[in-house]
Amino acid sequence: MSTVITYLTHTGRKPQKLMEYVIVTFLEPREVFVDGDVCGNTGEVLIVEKGTHRFRLSDPQDYTPQWRQPTVKGTTFANPMEVTFERA
């Protein structure tokens, strides 16, 4: 599986100093919503601002949990935080 980088944050801004890296995983490709906005797709390294964010996947809602809300900090591109969803 190749890794794709999303260069814009979910707010549409170019990455700044306090950016963090997250990879959201699921058994199939899905759009990933961060704080209500589409940020990228599962399997991609996503760039978000440091802090607490709510992650969810696009429909159908055949996954669990419905959302995750981790605090993202101390990540690097080589070591992103993994946010995992499973089939319901």
SENU-477604 format. One record per residue: residue in three letters; x, y, z of N, C-alpha, C in turn. Coordinates in nm, 2 decimals, padded with zeros to 4 digits. Layout:
! residues N
+-----+--------+--------+--------+--------+--------+--------+--------+--------+--------+
!   r !    n_x !    n_y !    n_z !   ca_x !   ca_y !   ca_z !    c_x !    c_y !    c_z !
+-----+--------+--------+--------+--------+--------+--------+--------+--------+--------+
! ala !      X !      Y !      Z !      X !      Y !      Z !      X !      Y !      Z !
...
+-----+--------+--------+--------+--------+--------+--------+--------+--------+--------+
END
This chain:
! residues 88
+-----+--------+--------+--------+--------+--------+--------+--------+--------+--------+
!   r !    n_x !    n_y !    n_z !   ca_x !   ca_y !   ca_z !    c_x !    c_y !    c_z !
+-----+--------+--------+--------+--------+--------+--------+--------+--------+--------+
! met !  00.08 ! -00.12 !  00.00 !  00.00 !  00.00 !  00.00 !  00.09 !  00.12 !  00.00 !
! ser !  00.07 !  00.21 ! -00.09 !  00.15 !  00.34 ! -00.10 !  00.08 !  00.44 ! -00.01 !
! thr !  00.16 !  00.53 !  00.04 !  00.11 !  00.64 !  00.13 !  00.10 !  00.77 !  00.05 !
! val ! -00.02 !  00.83 !  00.06 ! -00.04 !  00.96 ! -00.01 ! -00.04 !  01.07 !  00.10 !
! ile !  00.01 !  01.18 !  00.07 !  00.02 !  01.29 !  00.17 ! -00.09 !  01.39 !  00.13 !
! thr ! -00.17 !  01.44 !  00.22 ! -00.26 !  01.55 !  00.20 ! -00.19 !  01.67 !  00.26 !
! tyr ! -00.16 !  01.77 !  00.17 ! -00.08 !  01.88 !  00.21 ! -00.16 !  02.00 !  00.27 !
! leu ! -00.29 !  02.00 !  00.26 ! -00.37 !  02.10 !  00.32 ! -00.43 !  02.05 !  00.45 !
! thr ! -00.45 !  02.13 !  00.54 ! -00.52 !  02.09 !  00.67 ! -00.66 !  02.09 !  00.64 !
! his ! -00.74 !  02.04 !  00.73 ! -00.89 !  02.03 !  00.71 ! -00.95 !  02.17 !  00.70 !
! thr ! -00.88 !  02.27 !  00.74 ! -00.93 !  02.41 !  00.73 ! -00.89 !  02.47 !  00.60 !
! gly ! -00.81 !  02.40 !  00.52 ! -00.78 !  02.45 !  00.39 ! -00.65 !  02.54 !  00.39 !
! arg ! -00.59 !  02.55 !  00.50 ! -00.46 !  02.63 !  00.51 ! -00.34 !  02.54 !  00.48 !
! lys ! -00.23 !  02.60 !  00.44 ! -00.11 !  02.53 !  00.42 ! -00.06 !  02.50 !  00.57 !
! pro !  00.01 !  02.38 !  00.58 !  00.06 !  02.34 !  00.71 !  00.15 !  02.45 !  00.78 !
! gln !  00.13 !  02.47 !  00.90 !  00.21 !  02.57 !  00.98 !  00.29 !  02.50 !  01.08 !
! lys !  00.35 !  02.57 !  01.17 !  00.44 !  02.52 !  01.27 !  00.39 !  02.41 !  01.36 !
! leu !  00.27 !  02.42 !  01.41 !  00.21 !  02.33 !  01.50 !  00.12 !  02.22 !  01.44 !
! met !  00.17 !  02.17 !  01.33 !  00.10 !  02.07 !  01.26 !  00.13 !  01.93 !  01.31 !
! glu !  00.04 !  01.84 !  01.30 !  00.05 !  01.70 !  01.34 !  00.01 !  01.61 !  01.23 !
! tyr !  00.04 !  01.48 !  01.24 !  00.02 !  01.38 !  01.14 ! -00.07 !  01.27 !  01.19 !
! val ! -00.17 !  01.23 !  01.11 ! -00.26 !  01.12 !  01.15 ! -00.29 !  01.04 !  01.03 !
! ile ! -00.30 !  00.91 !  01.06 ! -00.34 !  00.82 !  00.95 ! -00.47 !  00.74 !  01.00 !
! val ! -00.58 !  00.75 !  00.93 ! -00.70 !  00.69 !  00.97 ! -00.71 !  00.56 !  00.89 !
! thr ! -00.74 !  00.45 !  00.96 ! -00.75 !  00.32 !  00.89 ! -00.89 !  00.26 !  00.90 !
! phe ! -00.93 !  00.19 !  00.80 ! -01.05 !  00.11 !  00.79 ! -01.03 !  00.01 !  00.68 !
! leu ! -01.12 ! -00.09 !  00.67 ! -01.10 ! -00.20 !  00.58 ! -01.11 ! -00.17 !  00.44 !
! glu ! -01.17 ! -00.05 !  00.41 ! -01.19 ! -00.01 !  00.27 ! -01.18 !  00.14 !  00.26 !
! pro ! -01.15 !  00.19 !  00.14 ! -01.14 !  00.34 !  00.13 ! -01.26 !  00.41 !  00.16 !
! arg ! -01.24 !  00.52 !  00.24 ! -01.35 !  00.61 !  00.28 ! -01.30 !  00.75 !  00.29 !
! glu ! -01.38 !  00.85 !  00.28 ! -01.35 !  00.99 !  00.31 ! -01.34 !  01.00 !  00.46 !
! val ! -01.25 !  01.08 !  00.50 ! -01.23 !  01.11 !  00.65 ! -01.27 !  01.25 !  00.68 !
! phe ! -01.36 !  01.26 !  00.77 ! -01.40 !  01.40 !  00.82 ! -01.33 !  01.43 !  00.95 !
! val ! -01.28 !  01.55 !  00.96 ! -01.21 !  01.59 !  01.08 ! -01.28 !  01.72 !  01.12 !
! asp ! -01.34 !  01.72 !  01.24 ! -01.42 !  01.83 !  01.29 ! -01.53 !  01.87 !  01.20 !
! gly ! -01.59 !  01.78 !  01.13 ! -01.70 !  01.80 !  01.04 ! -01.66 !  01.84 !  00.89 !
! asp ! -01.53 !  01.85 !  00.86 ! -01.49 !  01.88 !  00.73 ! -01.41 !  01.76 !  00.66 !
! val ! -01.43 !  01.74 !  00.53 ! -01.35 !  01.64 !  00.47 ! -01.21 !  01.68 !  00.47 !
! cys ! -01.12 !  01.59 !  00.51 ! -00.98 !  01.62 !  00.52 ! -00.90 !  01.53 !  00.43 !
! gly ! -00.95 !  01.42 !  00.39 ! -00.87 !  01.32 !  00.31 ! -00.94 !  01.19 !  00.30 !
! asn ! -00.86 !  01.09 !  00.29 ! -00.91 !  00.95 !  00.28 ! -00.84 !  00.86 !  00.37 !
! thr ! -00.90 !  00.74 !  00.40 ! -00.84 !  00.64 !  00.48 ! -00.71 !  00.60 !  00.41 !
! gly ! -00.61 !  00.57 !  00.49 ! -00.48 !  00.52 !  00.44 ! -00.39 !  00.63 !  00.40 !
! glu ! -00.43 !  00.76 !  00.40 ! -00.35 !  00.87 !  00.37 ! -00.29 !  00.93 !  00.50 !
! val ! -00.17 !  00.99 !  00.49 ! -00.12 !  01.07 !  00.61 ! -00.19 !  01.20 !  00.60 !
! leu ! -00.27 !  01.24 !  00.70 ! -00.34 !  01.36 !  00.70 ! -00.27 !  01.46 !  00.80 !
! ile ! -00.28 !  01.59 !  00.76 ! -00.21 !  01.69 !  00.85 ! -00.32 !  01.77 !  00.92 !
! val ! -00.31 !  01.77 !  01.05 ! -00.41 !  01.85 !  01.13 ! -00.33 !  01.94 !  01.23 !
! glu ! -00.40 !  02.03 !  01.28 ! -00.34 !  02.12 !  01.38 ! -00.33 !  02.04 !  01.51 !
! lys ! -00.23 !  02.07 !  01.59 ! -00.21 !  02.01 !  01.72 ! -00.34 !  02.04 !  01.81 !
! gly ! -00.38 !  01.93 !  01.88 ! -00.50 !  01.95 !  01.96 ! -00.60 !  01.83 !  01.95 !
! thr ! -00.72 !  01.85 !  02.01 ! -00.82 !  01.75 !  02.01 ! -00.91 !  01.76 !  01.89 !
! his ! -00.93 !  01.66 !  01.81 ! -01.01 !  01.66 !  01.69 ! -01.11 !  01.54 !  01.69 !
! arg ! -01.22 !  01.56 !  01.62 ! -01.32 !  01.45 !  01.61 ! -01.31 !  01.40 !  01.47 !
! phe ! -01.28 !  01.27 !  01.46 ! -01.27 !  01.20 !  01.33 ! -01.39 !  01.10 !  01.31 !
! arg ! -01.44 !  01.10 !  01.19 ! -01.54 !  01.01 !  01.15 ! -01.52 !  00.98 !  01.00 !
! leu ! -01.59 !  00.87 !  00.95 ! -01.58 !  00.83 !  00.81 ! -01.71 !  00.86 !  00.74 !
! ser ! -01.70 !  00.86 !  00.60 ! -01.82 !  00.88 !  00.52 ! -01.91 !  00.76 !  00.52 !
! asp ! -02.03 !  00.78 !  00.48 ! -02.13 !  00.67 !  00.47 ! -02.09 !  00.56 !  00.37 !
! pro ! -02.14 !  00.44 !  00.39 ! -02.24 !  00.40 !  00.49 ! -02.18 !  00.39 !  00.63 !
! gln ! -02.26 !  00.40 !  00.73 ! -02.22 !  00.40 !  00.87 ! -02.22 !  00.25 !  00.92 !
! asp ! -02.13 !  00.17 !  00.85 ! -02.12 !  00.03 !  00.89 ! -01.99 !  00.01 !  00.96 !
! tyr ! -01.95 !  00.11 !  01.04 ! -01.82 !  00.10 !  01.11 ! -01.84 !  00.14 !  01.26 !
! thr ! -01.75 !  00.11 !  01.34 ! -01.75 !  00.14 !  01.48 ! -01.62 !  00.18 !  01.53 !
! pro ! -01.61 !  00.28 !  01.62 ! -01.72 !  00.36 !  01.68 ! -01.77 !  00.46 !  01.58 !
! gln ! -01.87 !  00.53 !  01.61 ! -01.93 !  00.63 !  01.52 ! -01.83 !  00.74 !  01.49 !
! trp ! -01.75 !  00.78 !  01.59 ! -01.64 !  00.88 !  01.58 ! -01.54 !  00.85 !  01.69 !
! arg ! -01.42 !  00.91 !  01.67 ! -01.31 !  00.91 !  01.77 ! -01.27 !  01.05 !  01.79 !
! gln ! -01.23 !  01.08 !  01.91 ! -01.19 !  01.22 !  01.95 ! -01.05 !  01.22 !  02.02 !
! pro ! -00.94 !  01.19 !  01.96 ! -00.81 !  01.19 !  02.03 ! -00.75 !  01.33 !  02.03 !
! thr ! -00.66 !  01.34 !  02.12 ! -00.58 !  01.46 !  02.13 ! -00.45 !  01.43 !  02.05 !
! val ! -00.42 !  01.50 !  01.94 ! -00.31 !  01.47 !  01.85 ! -00.20 !  01.57 !  01.89 !
! lys ! -00.09 !  01.50 !  01.93 !  00.03 !  01.58 !  01.96 !  00.16 !  01.49 !  01.96 !
! gly !  00.27 !  01.55 !  01.93 !  00.40 !  01.47 !  01.93 !  00.41 !  01.37 !  01.82 !
! thr !  00.35 !  01.40 !  01.71 !  00.36 !  01.31 !  01.59 !  00.47 !  01.36 !  01.49 !
! thr !  00.51 !  01.27 !  01.40 !  00.59 !  01.31 !  01.29 !  00.53 !  01.24 !  01.17 !
! phe !  00.58 !  01.28 !  01.05 !  00.53 !  01.22 !  00.93 !  00.57 !  01.07 !  00.93 !
! ala !  00.68 !  01.04 !  00.98 !  00.73 !  00.90 !  00.99 !  00.66 !  00.82 !  01.10 !
! asn !  00.60 !  00.89 !  01.19 !  00.53 !  00.82 !  01.31 !  00.40 !  00.90 !  01.34 !
! pro !  00.30 !  00.88 !  01.24 !  00.17 !  00.95 !  01.26 !  00.09 !  00.88 !  01.37 !
! met ! -00.01 !  00.95 !  01.43 ! -00.10 !  00.89 !  01.52 ! -00.20 !  00.80 !  01.43 !
! glu ! -00.23 !  00.68 !  01.47 ! -00.32 !  00.60 !  01.40 ! -00.46 !  00.60 !  01.47 !
! val ! -00.56 !  00.63 !  01.39 ! -00.70 !  00.64 !  01.43 ! -00.77 !  00.52 !  01.36 !
! thr ! -00.81 !  00.42 !  01.43 ! -00.87 !  00.30 !  01.36 ! -01.02 !  00.29 !  01.38 !
! phe ! -01.08 !  00.25 !  01.27 ! -01.23 !  00.22 !  01.28 ! -01.24 !  00.07 !  01.23 !
! glu ! -01.34 !  00.00 !  01.28 ! -01.36 ! -00.14 !  01.25 ! -01.50 ! -00.15 !  01.19 !
! arg ! -01.52 ! -00.26 !  01.12 ! -01.65 ! -00.29 !  01.06 ! -01.75 ! -00.32 !  01.18 !
! ala ! -01.87 ! -00.27 !  01.17 ! -01.97 ! -00.29 !  01.28 ! -02.03 ! -00.42 !  01.27 !
+-----+--------+--------+--------+--------+--------+--------+--------+--------+--------+
END
